[in-house]
Amino acid sequence: MSCYAEDTFEEGDTMNTKQLKRFYPRAMAYADEHGFVLDRRKGHFYFQAPSGQKVFIGNTPSDHRADKNAVSHLRRCAIGNL
């Protein structure tokens, strides 16, 4: 199962999703394992949990801990503490 929402990305968005895979490898893997769906709103990407909660991430990380912080937010969302 993939964490991508099928109809939400346009043809030009492939570069952005490739960047996300490069910048957030752990977050993408965690989201895929736990049933999150990746979507985009006005230039910002977010993961939507099966419960409906959303975790927004930036297109490019602002520091070296961005991937780790994203996983932390996803984990909190998955257990309902966000």
Sequence and secondary structure as in RCSB ss.txt:
>XXXX:A:sequence
MSCYAEDTFEEGDTMNTKQLKRFYPRAMAYADEHGFVLDRRKGHFYFQAPSGQKVFIGNTPSDHRADKNAVSHLR
RCAIGNL
>XXXX:A:secstr
  SB TTS  GGGHHHHHHHHHH HHHHHHHHHTT EEEEETTEEEEE TTS EEEE SS SSTTHHHHHHHHHH
HHHHT  
